[in-house]
Amino acid sequence: MTREQAEELARWIDEGRPTRPEGVLTALLEYRDGRGRWLAVWRDRETRDRYLAEASVPRGTELMRKVGLEPEIRTFDVYALG
């Protein structure tokens, strides 16, 4: 991912905030040394799984393709402490 792609993707993410899929609590884009990682934090796995089963193309994939990237999707659990 180039810096230009990261900046453009960040704009798309920000502009799409009002129409995020239901259940997305926040989204972050990390960029360092030519590598980018978009992290979407969902309310729970069930909401995310339901969205993925119904969406023809997930929003994140759609936005990354707009800047010429094909994402590798990974899922992991996040636990809040404190």
N, C-alpha and C positions, 0 to 999 in steps of 0.2 A: 504494500500500500504506500503510495506516495503521500507527502505532506498535503499536496493539493487535493487528493482523493479524501484524506482524513478531514480536511477543512470543509469540503463540499458535503461529505456524509454528515458531519456535525450539524451543518445548516439544515439538511433534510430532517435529521432527528429532531432538532429544535422546532422546525416548522410543523412537523407532524405531531407534536405533543398534544394538541387539543383532540386529535382523533386516534390516539393510541388505542390498541386493543384493550378491552375491559380486563382488568386484572393486572396490568403492568403498573407497578408502583413507581419505578424510576428506570431510566436508561442512561448508561454511561459509555463514553467512547474513550478508550485508552490508546495513545499512539506514542511509539518510541522506536527509534532506530529502524524506520521503514516497516514496522509491524503495527497492525491495529487490532484492537479487540473491542467488540461492542458487547456490553453486558446489559441484558434486560432483566430486571428483578420483578418476578411475578408474585402475586399475593399467595398463591399456592400452586402446587404441581397439577392438581385436578383442573384448575382454570386454564392453565397453560396447555395441558394435554387436550382439553376440549377445543380450545382455539385452534391448535395445530391440526386437529382432525377435521375442522370445518373450513379452514382457510385454504384456498386454492394455492396461494403463494403467501407464506408468512411475511408480515410487514418488514421485518429486518432483512430478509432475503431480497424483497422488492427494492428497498432503498439501497442496499449494497450493489445490486445489479445496475442501478441508475448511475453509479460512479465507476462501473466497469469491473466490479469484483464479484467473485462467486464465494459465498461464505462457507465455512466449515462449522457446522452447528454442533455444539456440545452442551450437555446438560449436567448440572451439579447442584447439590443442595447447599443452601446458605443458612447458617444459624445465627440468630442475633443473641448477643450476650449482654447482660447488664440491665 
